[in-house]
Amino acid sequence: AAVAVSWACTADNRPVNSDQLPSAAKLFIEANYPGEKVSYAYADDDLVRPDYTVRLSNGAAIQFEHDGSLEKISARAGVPAGVVPVQITDYVKAYYPDAVIIEYEVGRKEYDVDLSNGLELKFNSKFHLKDIDD
């Protein structure tokens, strides 16, 4: 038992092929990045519910939960339209029209977005702005 616990505590990320990603993750990539290739992908080596990280050939980095749902996406050219809830994109367009959302993270009770102008916005579960950090 001690050996098993020791091994689990030192587990690393393990490389995976893109076809080993959860179906929802594969569909997300196909829908939002048609034609882009997966440069690399890995799973955190959680024995029960591994999360996945994917880097695309255009530099976008995407993190998925064990079931393939989106956890976080970073893209210097901007997060694809339709990924971020419309309430958040409308807020950004209204108050920061020259900025682009370059990172989007889904939390349990909040959403975080980083803008190309250096601001980080936090929204609650009802999409109301709750914090701005620069």
N, CA, C and O atoms as a GROMACS GRO file, in nm:
protein
  536
    1ALA      N    1   0.084  -0.119   0.000
    1ALA     CA    2   0.000   0.000   0.000
    1ALA      C    3   0.088   0.125   0.000
    1ALA      O    4   0.058   0.222  -0.069
    2ALA      N    5   0.196   0.124   0.077
    2ALA     CA    6   0.286   0.239   0.083
    2ALA      C    7   0.348   0.268  -0.052
    2ALA      O    8   0.365   0.384  -0.089
    3VAL      N    9   0.382   0.163  -0.127
    3VAL     CA   10   0.440   0.182  -0.260
    3VAL      C   11   0.337   0.246  -0.353
    3VAL      O   12   0.372   0.335  -0.431
    4ALA      N   13   0.212   0.204  -0.346
    4ALA     CA   14   0.107   0.261  -0.430
    4ALA      C   15   0.084   0.407  -0.398
    4ALA      O   16   0.069   0.489  -0.489
    5VAL      N   17   0.080   0.441  -0.270
    5VAL     CA   18   0.061   0.580  -0.229
    5VAL      C   19   0.181   0.663  -0.273
    5VAL      O   20   0.164   0.775  -0.322
    6SER      N   21   0.300   0.611  -0.256
    6SER     CA   22   0.422   0.681  -0.297
    6SER      C   23   0.420   0.707  -0.447
    6SER      O   24   0.453   0.818  -0.490
    7TRP      N   25   0.382   0.609  -0.526
    7TRP     CA   26   0.378   0.624  -0.671
    7TRP      C   27   0.273   0.728  -0.711
    7TRP      O   28   0.299   0.811  -0.798
    8ALA      N   29   0.155   0.726  -0.647
    8ALA     CA   30   0.048   0.820  -0.681
    8ALA      C   31   0.088   0.964  -0.649
    8ALA      O   32   0.049   1.056  -0.720
    9CYS      N   33   0.164   0.984  -0.543
    9CYS     CA   34   0.205   1.119  -0.504
    9CYS      C   35   0.309   1.177  -0.597
    9CYS      O   36   0.322   1.299  -0.606
   10THR      N   37   0.383   1.094  -0.667
   10THR     CA   38   0.488   1.144  -0.754
   10THR      C   39   0.450   1.133  -0.902
   10THR      O   40   0.534   1.153  -0.990
   11ALA      N   41   0.323   1.103  -0.928
   11ALA     CA   42   0.278   1.087  -1.067
   11ALA      C   43   0.297   1.218  -1.143
   11ALA      O   44   0.278   1.326  -1.088
   12ASP      N   45   0.334   1.205  -1.270
   12ASP     CA   46   0.357   1.319  -1.357
   12ASP      C   47   0.251   1.324  -1.465
   12ASP      O   48   0.158   1.244  -1.469
   13ASN      N   49   0.268   1.422  -1.552
   13ASN     CA   50   0.183   1.429  -1.670
   13ASN      C   51   0.230   1.324  -1.768
   13ASN      O   52   0.349   1.295  -1.778
   14ARG      N   53   0.136   1.266  -1.839
   14ARG     CA   54   0.173   1.166  -1.939
   14ARG      C   55   0.124   1.210  -2.076
   14ARG      O   56   0.010   1.255  -2.089
   15PRO      N   57   0.208   1.198  -2.176
   15PRO     CA   58   0.167   1.238  -2.310
   15PRO      C   59   0.053   1.151  -2.360
   15PRO      O   60   0.046   1.031  -2.329
   16VAL      N   61  -0.037   1.211  -2.436
   16VAL     CA   62  -0.146   1.137  -2.498
   16VAL      C   63  -0.156   1.181  -2.644
   16VAL      O   64  -0.117   1.293  -2.679
   17ASN      N   65  -0.209   1.094  -2.727
   17ASN     CA   66  -0.239   1.130  -2.865
   17ASN      C   67  -0.371   1.205  -2.866
   17ASN      O   68  -0.454   1.188  -2.777
   18SER      N   69  -0.392   1.288  -2.967
   18SER     CA   70  -0.515   1.366  -2.973
   18SER      C   71  -0.638   1.276  -2.980
   18SER      O   72  -0.746   1.315  -2.935
   19ASP      N   73  -0.624   1.156  -3.035
   19ASP     CA   74  -0.740   1.066  -3.040
   19ASP      C   75  -0.773   1.007  -2.903
   19ASP      O   76  -0.877   0.944  -2.888
   20GLN      N   77  -0.687   1.026  -2.804
   20GLN     CA   78  -0.713   0.978  -2.668
   20GLN      C   79  -0.784   1.082  -2.582
   20GLN      O   80  -0.819   1.055  -2.467
   21LEU      N   81  -0.805   1.201  -2.636
   21LEU     CA   82  -0.876   1.305  -2.562
   21LEU      C   83  -1.023   1.267  -2.551
   21LEU      O   84  -1.074   1.193  -2.634
   22PRO      N   85  -1.092   1.318  -2.448
   22PRO     CA   86  -1.236   1.294  -2.438
   22PRO      C   87  -1.308   1.349  -2.561
   22PRO      O   88  -1.262   1.445  -2.622
   23SER      N   89  -1.420   1.289  -2.596
   23SER     CA   90  -1.496   1.331  -2.714
   23SER      C   91  -1.530   1.480  -2.712
   23SER      O   92  -1.519   1.547  -2.815
   24ALA      N   93  -1.572   1.530  -2.597
   24ALA     CA   94  -1.609   1.672  -2.589
   24ALA      C   95  -1.490   1.763  -2.619
   24ALA      O   96  -1.507   1.868  -2.681
   25ALA      N   97  -1.371   1.724  -2.576
   25ALA     CA   98  -1.251   1.803  -2.604
   25ALA      C   99  -1.220   1.801  -2.753
   25ALA      O  100  -1.187   1.905  -2.811
   26LYS      N  101  -1.229   1.685  -2.815
   26LYS     CA  102  -1.204   1.675  -2.960
   26LYS      C  103  -1.305   1.760  -3.038
   26LYS      O  104  -1.268   1.828  -3.133
   27LEU      N  105  -1.431   1.755  -2.998
   27LEU     CA  106  -1.534   1.834  -3.065
   27LEU      C  107  -1.510   1.984  -3.048
   27LEU      O  108  -1.530   2.061  -3.141
   28PHE      N  109  -1.466   2.024  -2.930
   28PHE     CA  110  -1.435   2.165  -2.904
   28PHE      C  111  -1.324   2.213  -2.997
   28PHE      O  112  -1.335   2.319  -3.058
   29ILE      N  113  -1.219   2.135  -3.008
   29ILE     CA  114  -1.106   2.173  -3.095
   29ILE      C  115  -1.152   2.180  -3.241
   29ILE      O  116  -1.120   2.276  -3.311
   30GLU      N  117  -1.225   2.080  -3.287
   30GLU     CA  118  -1.272   2.078  -3.426
   30GLU      C  119  -1.363   2.198  -3.456
   30GLU      O  120  -1.354   2.257  -3.563
   31ALA      N  121  -1.450   2.233  -3.361
   31ALA     CA  122  -1.546   2.341  -3.383
   31ALA      C  123  -1.480   2.479  -3.379
   31ALA      O  124  -1.517   2.568  -3.456
   32ASN      N  125  -1.383   2.496  -3.290
   32ASN     CA  126  -1.324   2.628  -3.269
   32ASN      C  127  -1.191   2.651  -3.339
   32ASN      O  128  -1.149   2.765  -3.357
   33TYR      N  129  -1.127   2.544  -3.377
   33TYR     CA  130  -0.997   2.553  -3.446
   33TYR      C  131  -0.993   2.456  -3.563
   33TYR      O  132  -0.907   2.368  -3.568
   34PRO      N  133  -1.085   2.472  -3.659
   34PRO     CA  134  -1.086   2.379  -3.772
   34PRO      C  135  -0.954   2.386  -3.849
   34PRO      O  136  -0.905   2.494  -3.881
   35GLY      N  137  -0.899   2.270  -3.876
   35GLY     CA  138  -0.776   2.263  -3.953
   35GLY      C  139  -0.649   2.277  -3.872
   35GLY      O  140  -0.540   2.250  -3.924
   36GLU      N  141  -0.658   2.317  -3.747
   36GLU     CA  142  -0.538   2.328  -3.663
   36GLU      C  143  -0.496   2.189  -3.615
   36GLU      O  144  -0.580   2.104  -3.587
   37LYS      N  145  -0.367   2.170  -3.607
   37LYS     CA  146  -0.311   2.043  -3.560
   37LYS      C  147  -0.278   2.053  -3.411
   37LYS      O  148  -0.244   2.160  -3.361
   38VAL      N  149  -0.288   1.941  -3.342
   38VAL     CA  150  -0.246   1.933  -3.203
   38VAL      C  151  -0.095   1.914  -3.202
   38VAL      O  152  -0.044   1.813  -3.251
   39SER      N  153  -0.023   2.011  -3.145
   39SER     CA  154   0.123   2.000  -3.134
   39SER      C  155   0.160   1.897  -3.029
   39SER      O  156   0.247   1.812  -3.050
   40TYR      N  157   0.093   1.906  -2.914
   40TYR     CA  158   0.111   1.804  -2.810
   40TYR      C  159  -0.009   1.808  -2.717
   40TYR      O  160  -0.082   1.906  -2.710
   41ALA      N  161  -0.027   1.699  -2.648
   41ALA     CA  162  -0.133   1.687  -2.548
   41ALA      C  163  -0.082   1.599  -2.436
   41ALA      O  164  -0.006   1.505  -2.458
   42TYR      N  165  -0.126   1.630  -2.316
   42TYR     CA  166  -0.092   1.542  -2.203
   42TYR      C  167  -0.205   1.540  -2.103
   42TYR      O  168  -0.287   1.632  -2.096
   43ALA      N  169  -0.207   1.435  -2.027
   43ALA     CA  170  -0.305   1.417  -1.919
   43ALA      C  171  -0.231   1.422  -1.788
   43ALA      O  172  -0.124   1.364  -1.773
   44ASP      N  173  -0.289   1.495  -1.690
   44ASP     CA  174  -0.228   1.484  -1.558
   44ASP      C  175  -0.260   1.343  -1.513
   44ASP      O  176  -0.371   1.294  -1.533
   45ASP      N  177  -0.166   1.281  -1.452
   45ASP     CA  178  -0.176   1.138  -1.429
   45ASP      C  179  -0.257   1.105  -1.304
   45ASP      O  180  -0.215   1.024  -1.221
   46ASP      N  181  -0.372   1.168  -1.290
   46ASP     CA  182  -0.466   1.135  -1.185
   46ASP      C  183  -0.526   1.000  -1.222
   46ASP      O  184  -0.578   0.983  -1.332
   47LEU      N  185  -0.520   0.907  -1.133
   47LEU     CA  186  -0.565   0.772  -1.164
   47LEU      C  187  -0.714   0.762  -1.191
   47LEU      O  188  -0.758   0.674  -1.265
   48VAL      N  189  -0.792   0.852  -1.133
   48VAL     CA  190  -0.936   0.841  -1.143
   48VAL      C  191  -0.993   0.933  -1.252
   48VAL      O  192  -1.067   0.887  -1.338
   49ARG      N  193  -0.959   1.062  -1.247
   49ARG     CA  194  -1.018   1.160  -1.338
   49ARG      C  195  -0.910   1.256  -1.391
   49ARG      O  196  -0.898   1.368  -1.340
   50PRO      N  197  -0.833   1.215  -1.489
   50PRO     CA  198  -0.727   1.304  -1.538
   50PRO      C  199  -0.782   1.424  -1.615
   50PRO      O  200  -0.881   1.412  -1.688
   51ASP      N  201  -0.719   1.539  -1.597
   51ASP     CA  202  -0.747   1.656  -1.678
   51ASP      C  203  -0.648   1.657  -1.794
   51ASP      O  204  -0.546   1.588  -1.788
   52TYR      N  205  -0.678   1.733  -1.898
   52TYR     CA  206  -0.597   1.731  -2.019
   52TYR      C  207  -0.551   1.872  -2.057
   52TYR      O  208  -0.625   1.969  -2.039
   53THR      N  209  -0.431   1.882  -2.108
   53THR     CA  210  -0.378   2.006  -2.163
   53THR      C  211  -0.338   1.980  -2.306
   53THR      O  212  -0.275   1.880  -2.338
   54VAL      N  213  -0.377   2.074  -2.393
   54VAL     CA  214  -0.351   2.061  -2.536
   54VAL      C  215  -0.287   2.190  -2.586
   54VAL      O  216  -0.330   2.299  -2.548
   55ARG      N  217  -0.185   2.178  -2.668
   55ARG     CA  218  -0.125   2.293  -2.736
   55ARG      C  219  -0.146   2.272  -2.885
   55ARG      O  220  -0.112   2.167  -2.939
   56LEU      N  221  -0.202   2.373  -2.951
   56LEU     CA  222  -0.227   2.365  -3.094
   56LEU      C  223  -0.112   2.427  -3.173
   56LEU      O  224  -0.030   2.500  -3.117
   57SER      N  225  -0.107   2.398  -3.301
   57SER     CA  226   0.002   2.446  -3.386
   57SER      C  227   0.004   2.599  -3.397
   57SER      O  228   0.108   2.656  -3.428
   58ASN      N  229  -0.108   2.666  -3.372
   58ASN     CA  230  -0.111   2.812  -3.376
   58ASN      C  231  -0.071   2.875  -3.243
   58ASN      O  232  -0.071   2.998  -3.230
   59GLY      N  233  -0.036   2.793  -3.144
   59GLY     CA  234   0.009   2.843  -3.015
   59GLY      C  235  -0.099   2.845  -2.907
   59GLY      O  236  -0.067   2.866  -2.790
   60ALA      N  237  -0.223   2.824  -2.942
   60ALA     CA  238  -0.330   2.824  -2.843
   60ALA      C  239  -0.310   2.709  -2.745
   60ALA      O  240  -0.273   2.598  -2.784
   61ALA      N  241  -0.334   2.736  -2.618
   61ALA     CA  242  -0.324   2.635  -2.513
   61ALA      C  243  -0.463   2.618  -2.451
   61ALA      O  244  -0.528   2.715  -2.414
   62ILE      N  245  -0.506   2.493  -2.439
   62ILE     CA  246  -0.640   2.464  -2.389
   62ILE      C  247  -0.630   2.359  -2.279
   62ILE      O  248  -0.561   2.259  -2.294
   63GLN      N  249  -0.700   2.383  -2.169
   63GLN     CA  250  -0.708   2.286  -2.061
   63GLN      C  251  -0.852   2.236  -2.052
   63GLN      O  252  -0.947   2.314  -2.055
   64PHE      N  253  -0.865   2.106  -2.041
   64PHE     CA  254  -0.997   2.043  -2.033
   64PHE      C  255  -1.008   1.964  -1.903
   64PHE      O  256  -0.910   1.910  -1.852
   65GLU      N  257  -1.130   1.959  -1.850
   65GLU     CA  258  -1.160   1.874  -1.735
   65GLU      C  259  -1.156   1.729  -1.782
   65GLU      O  260  -1.145   1.702  -1.902
   66HIS      N  261  -1.166   1.636  -1.690
   66HIS     CA  262  -1.161   1.493  -1.721
   66HIS      C  263  -1.268   1.451  -1.822
   66HIS      O  264  -1.247   1.357  -1.898
   67ASP      N  265  -1.381   1.520  -1.822
   67ASP     CA  266  -1.491   1.484  -1.912
   67ASP      C  267  -1.483   1.556  -2.047
   67ASP      O  268  -1.568   1.536  -2.134
   68GLY      N  269  -1.381   1.640  -2.064
   68GLY     CA  270  -1.364   1.712  -2.189
   68GLY      C  271  -1.424   1.852  -2.188
   68GLY      O  272  -1.416   1.922  -2.289
   69SER      N  273  -1.483   1.892  -2.077
   69SER     CA  274  -1.538   2.029  -2.071
   69SER      C  275  -1.423   2.129  -2.055
   69SER      O  276  -1.320   2.098  -1.995
   70LEU      N  277  -1.443   2.246  -2.109
   70LEU     CA  278  -1.340   2.349  -2.108
   70LEU      C  279  -1.313   2.399  -1.967
   70LEU      O  280  -1.405   2.426  -1.891
   71GLU      N  281  -1.185   2.410  -1.935
   71GLU     CA  282  -1.142   2.467  -1.807
   71GLU      C  283  -1.077   2.603  -1.832
   71GLU      O  284  -1.106   2.700  -1.762
   72LYS      N  285  -0.988   2.609  -1.933
   72LYS     CA  286  -0.914   2.733  -1.958
   72LYS      C  287  -0.862   2.731  -2.101
   72LYS      O  288  -0.827   2.626  -2.155
   73ILE      N  289  -0.859   2.850  -2.162
   73ILE     CA  290  -0.804   2.863  -2.296
   73ILE      C  291  -0.724   2.993  -2.303
   73ILE      O  292  -0.768   3.098  -2.256
   74SER      N  293  -0.606   2.984  -2.362
   74SER     CA  294  -0.519   3.100  -2.382
   74SER      C  295  -0.481   3.105  -2.530
   74SER      O  296  -0.438   3.005  -2.588
   75ALA      N  297  -0.498   3.223  -2.589
   75ALA     CA  298  -0.466   3.238  -2.731
   75ALA      C  299  -0.425   3.383  -2.757
   75ALA      O  300  -0.507   3.473  -2.744
   76ARG      N  301  -0.300   3.404  -2.793
   76ARG     CA  302  -0.250   3.541  -2.816
   76ARG      C  303  -0.329   3.615  -2.922
   76ARG      O  304  -0.345   3.737  -2.914
   77ALA      N  305  -0.378   3.544  -3.021
   77ALA     CA  306  -0.457   3.606  -3.128
   77ALA      C  307  -0.601   3.632  -3.085
   77ALA      O  308  -0.677   3.695  -3.158
   78GLY      N  309  -0.638   3.584  -2.969
   78GLY     CA  310  -0.774   3.601  -2.918
   78GLY      C  311  -0.846   3.469  -2.909
   78GLY      O  312  -0.828   3.380  -2.992
   79VAL      N  313  -0.929   3.458  -2.808
   79VAL     CA  314  -1.011   3.339  -2.789
   79VAL      C  315  -1.120   3.341  -2.897
   79VAL      O  316  -1.180   3.445  -2.922
   80PRO      N  317  -1.146   3.228  -2.961
   80PRO     CA  318  -1.246   3.225  -3.070
   80PRO      C  319  -1.384   3.273  -3.025
   80PRO      O  320  -1.427   3.250  -2.912
   81ALA      N  321  -1.453   3.340  -3.117
   81ALA     CA  322  -1.590   3.385  -3.091
   81ALA      C  323  -1.676   3.264  -3.057
   81ALA      O  324  -1.662   3.157  -3.116
   82GLY      N  325  -1.763   3.282  -2.962
   82GLY     CA  326  -1.854   3.175  -2.924
   82GLY      C  327  -1.806   3.091  -2.807
   82GLY      O  328  -1.884   3.016  -2.749
   83VAL      N  329  -1.678   3.102  -2.771
   83VAL     CA  330  -1.627   3.025  -2.657
   83VAL      C  331  -1.665   3.093  -2.526
   83VAL      O  332  -1.707   3.027  -2.431
   84VAL      N  333  -1.649   3.224  -2.523
   84VAL     CA  334  -1.679   3.302  -2.404
   84VAL      C  335  -1.828   3.338  -2.406
   84VAL      O  336  -1.880   3.376  -2.512
   85PRO      N  337  -1.898   3.327  -2.293
   85PRO     CA  338  -2.041   3.362  -2.291
   85PRO      C  339  -2.065   3.503  -2.345
   85PRO      O  340  -1.986   3.594  -2.322
   86VAL      N  341  -2.175   3.520  -2.415
   86VAL     CA  342  -2.207   3.645  -2.482
   86VAL      C  343  -2.218   3.762  -2.383
   86VAL      O  344  -2.185   3.876  -2.418
   87GLN      N  345  -2.262   3.737  -2.261
   87GLN     CA  346  -2.272   3.844  -2.162
   87GLN      C  347  -2.134   3.905  -2.133
   87GLN      O  348  -2.121   4.026  -2.115
   88ILE      N  349  -2.032   3.820  -2.130
   88ILE     CA  350  -1.896   3.867  -2.104
   88ILE      C  351  -1.841   3.937  -2.227
   88ILE      O  352  -1.782   4.045  -2.215
   89THR      N  353  -1.858   3.879  -2.343
   89THR     CA  354  -1.804   3.944  -2.464
   89THR      C  355  -1.874   4.078  -2.488
   89THR      O  356  -1.809   4.173  -2.532
   90ASP      N  357  -2.002   4.087  -2.460
   90ASP     CA  358  -2.072   4.215  -2.475
   90ASP      C  359  -2.016   4.319  -2.379
   90ASP      O  360  -1.999   4.435  -2.416
   91TYR      N  361  -1.986   4.278  -2.256
   91TYR     CA  362  -1.928   4.371  -2.158
   91TYR      C  363  -1.792   4.420  -2.208
   91TYR      O  364  -1.764   4.540  -2.203
   92VAL      N  365  -1.710   4.329  -2.254
   92VAL     CA  366  -1.576   4.367  -2.302
   92VAL      C  367  -1.587   4.461  -2.421
   92VAL      O  368  -1.515   4.561  -2.428
   93LYS      N  369  -1.676   4.432  -2.515
   93LYS     CA  370  -1.695   4.519  -2.632
   93LYS      C  371  -1.741   4.658  -2.591
   93LYS      O  372  -1.698   4.758  -2.649
   94ALA      N  373  -1.829   4.666  -2.492
   94ALA     CA  374  -1.883   4.794  -2.448
   94ALA      C  375  -1.781   4.880  -2.374
   94ALA      O  376  -1.775   5.002  -2.395
   95TYR      N  377  -1.702   4.818  -2.287
   95TYR     CA  378  -1.612   4.896  -2.202
   95TYR      C  379  -1.466   4.896  -2.247
   95TYR      O  380  -1.390   4.984  -2.208
   96TYR      N  381  -1.427   4.798  -2.327
   96TYR     CA  382  -1.289   4.788  -2.374
   96TYR      C  383  -1.290   4.751  -2.522
   96TYR      O  384  -1.243   4.644  -2.560
   97PRO      N  385  -1.344   4.839  -2.607
   97PRO     CA  386  -1.364   4.804  -2.748
   97PRO      C  387  -1.236   4.773  -2.825
   97PRO      O  388  -1.241   4.705  -2.928
   98ASP      N  389  -1.123   4.821  -2.778
   98ASP     CA  390  -0.997   4.795  -2.849
   98ASP      C  391  -0.924   4.672  -2.796
   98ASP      O  392  -0.820   4.634  -2.850
   99ALA      N  393  -0.978   4.609  -2.694
   99ALA     CA  394  -0.913   4.493  -2.632
   99ALA      C  395  -0.970   4.362  -2.688
   99ALA      O  396  -1.083   4.357  -2.736
  100VAL      N  397  -0.888   4.259  -2.680
  100VAL     CA  398  -0.924   4.124  -2.722
  100VAL      C  399  -0.912   4.032  -2.602
  100VAL      O  400  -0.820   4.047  -2.521
  101ILE      N  401  -1.003   3.938  -2.590
  101ILE     CA  402  -0.993   3.838  -2.483
  101ILE      C  403  -0.886   3.737  -2.524
  101ILE      O  404  -0.901   3.667  -2.624
  102ILE      N  405  -0.778   3.731  -2.446
  102ILE     CA  406  -0.668   3.640  -2.480
  102ILE      C  407  -0.663   3.519  -2.388
  102ILE      O  408  -0.589   3.424  -2.414
  103GLU      N  409  -0.741   3.522  -2.279
  103GLU     CA  410  -0.747   3.406  -2.190
  103GLU      C  411  -0.885   3.404  -2.125
  103GLU      O  412  -0.939   3.507  -2.086
  104TYR      N  413  -0.939   3.285  -2.116
  104TYR     CA  414  -1.071   3.265  -2.055
  104TYR      C  415  -1.063   3.141  -1.968
  104TYR      O  416  -1.016   3.036  -2.012
  105GLU      N  417  -1.110   3.154  -1.843
  105GLU     CA  418  -1.107   3.042  -1.750
  105GLU      C  419  -1.243   3.027  -1.684
  105GLU      O  420  -1.303   3.124  -1.638
  106VAL      N  421  -1.291   2.903  -1.681
  106VAL     CA  422  -1.418   2.870  -1.619
  106VAL      C  423  -1.390   2.816  -1.480
  106VAL      O  424  -1.325   2.713  -1.464
  107GLY      N  425  -1.441   2.885  -1.379
  107GLY     CA  426  -1.427   2.838  -1.242
  107GLY      C  427  -1.556   2.776  -1.194
  107GLY      O  428  -1.654   2.766  -1.269
  108ARG      N  429  -1.557   2.735  -1.071
  108ARG     CA  430  -1.678   2.673  -1.016
  108ARG      C  431  -1.791   2.774  -1.002
  108ARG      O  432  -1.907   2.744  -1.030
  109LYS      N  433  -1.756   2.895  -0.958
  109LYS     CA  434  -1.859   2.998  -0.937
  109LYS      C  435  -1.823   3.130  -1.003
  109LYS      O  436  -1.886   3.232  -0.975
  110GLU      N  437  -1.722   3.130  -1.090
  110GLU     CA  438  -1.684   3.253  -1.156
  110GLU      C  439  -1.615   3.227  -1.288
  110GLU      O  440  -1.575   3.115  -1.320
  111TYR      N  441  -1.601   3.334  -1.364
  111TYR     CA  442  -1.534   3.330  -1.493
  111TYR      C  443  -1.427   3.438  -1.492
  111TYR      O  444  -1.452   3.550  -1.448
  112ASP      N  445  -1.308   3.405  -1.539
  112ASP     CA  446  -1.198   3.500  -1.547
  112ASP      C  447  -1.162   3.521  -1.693
  112ASP      O  448  -1.156   3.425  -1.770
  113VAL      N  449  -1.139   3.646  -1.730
  113VAL     CA  450  -1.089   3.676  -1.864
  113VAL      C  451  -0.971   3.771  -1.853
  113VAL      O  452  -0.972   3.864  -1.773
  114ASP      N  453  -0.870   3.746  -1.933
  114ASP     CA  454  -0.756   3.837  -1.945
  114ASP      C  455  -0.769   3.905  -2.080
  114ASP      O  456  -0.800   3.842  -2.181
  115LEU      N  457  -0.746   4.035  -2.079
  115LEU     CA  458  -0.758   4.113  -2.201
  115LEU      C  459  -0.620   4.149  -2.256
  115LEU      O  460  -0.521   4.148  -2.184
  116SER      N  461  -0.616   4.181  -2.384
  116SER     CA  462  -0.491   4.217  -2.449
  116SER      C  463  -0.434   4.349  -2.396
  116SER      O  464  -0.316   4.378  -2.419
  117ASN      N  465  -0.514   4.428  -2.325
  117ASN     CA  466  -0.465   4.553  -2.267
  117ASN      C  467  -0.406   4.534  -2.128
  117ASN      O  468  -0.368   4.632  -2.063
  118GLY      N  469  -0.397   4.409  -2.081
  118GLY     CA  470  -0.336   4.380  -1.952
  118GLY      C  471  -0.434   4.367  -1.836
  118GLY      O  472  -0.393   4.329  -1.726
  119LEU      N  473  -0.559   4.396  -1.857
  119LEU     CA  474  -0.657   4.384  -1.749
  119LEU      C  475  -0.706   4.241  -1.734
  119LEU      O  476  -0.714   4.165  -1.831
  120GLU      N  477  -0.738   4.206  -1.610
  120GLU     CA  478  -0.801   4.077  -1.580
  120GLU      C  479  -0.936   4.107  -1.517
  120GLU      O  480  -0.945   4.178  -1.418
  121LEU      N  481  -1.040   4.051  -1.576
  121LEU     CA  482  -1.176   4.072  -1.528
  121LEU      C  483  -1.230   3.944  -1.469
  121LEU      O  484  -1.209   3.835  -1.523
  122LYS      N  485  -1.301   3.957  -1.356
  122LYS     CA  486  -1.364   3.841  -1.293
  122LYS      C  487  -1.514   3.866  -1.288
  122LYS      O  488  -1.560   3.972  -1.246
  123PHE      N  489  -1.589   3.766  -1.333
  123PHE     CA  490  -1.733   3.772  -1.334
  123PHE      C  491  -1.789   3.663  -1.245
  123PHE      O  492  -1.730   3.555  -1.234
  124ASN      N  493  -1.903   3.690  -1.180
  124ASN     CA  494  -1.966   3.587  -1.098
  124ASN      C  495  -2.047   3.494  -1.187
  124ASN      O  496  -2.047   3.507  -1.309
  125SER      N  497  -2.116   3.399  -1.126
  125SER     CA  498  -2.189   3.297  -1.202
  125SER      C  499  -2.307   3.355  -1.281
  125SER      O  500  -2.361   3.290  -1.370
  126LYS      N  501  -2.347   3.478  -1.247
  126LYS     CA  502  -2.455   3.545  -1.321
  126LYS      C  503  -2.398   3.647  -1.421
  126LYS      O  504  -2.471   3.730  -1.474
  127PHE      N  505  -2.269   3.638  -1.445
  127PHE     CA  506  -2.199   3.721  -1.542
  127PHE      C  507  -2.195   3.868  -1.504
  127PHE      O  508  -2.186   3.955  -1.591
  128HIS      N  509  -2.201   3.898  -1.375
  128HIS     CA  510  -2.183   4.035  -1.328
  128HIS      C  511  -2.036   4.054  -1.291
  128HIS      O  512  -1.976   3.968  -1.227
  129LEU      N  513  -1.980   4.166  -1.332
  129LEU     CA  514  -1.840   4.196  -1.302
  129LEU      C  515  -1.823   4.206  -1.150
  129LEU      O  516  -1.899   4.277  -1.084
  130LYS      N  517  -1.724   4.136  -1.097
  130LYS     CA  518  -1.700   4.142  -0.952
  130LYS      C  519  -1.562   4.193  -0.917
  130LYS      O  520  -1.539   4.231  -0.802
  131ASP      N  521  -1.467   4.194  -1.014
  131ASP     CA  522  -1.333   4.241  -0.982
  131ASP      C  523  -1.258   4.275  -1.112
  131ASP      O  524  -1.277   4.211  -1.216
  132ILE      N  525  -1.174   4.376  -1.102
  132ILE     CA  526  -1.083   4.413  -1.212
  132ILE      C  527  -0.944   4.420  -1.153
  132ILE      O  528  -0.923   4.482  -1.048
  133ASP      N  529  -0.849   4.358  -1.220
  133ASP     CA  530  -0.710   4.359  -1.175
  133ASP      C  531  -0.623   4.400  -1.293
  133ASP      O  532  -0.646   4.357  -1.406
  134ASP      N  533  -0.522   4.482  -1.265
  134ASP     CA  534  -0.433   4.521  -1.376
  134ASP      C  535  -0.293   4.474  -1.353
  134ASP      O  536  -0.205   4.498  -1.436
   0.00000   0.00000   0.00000
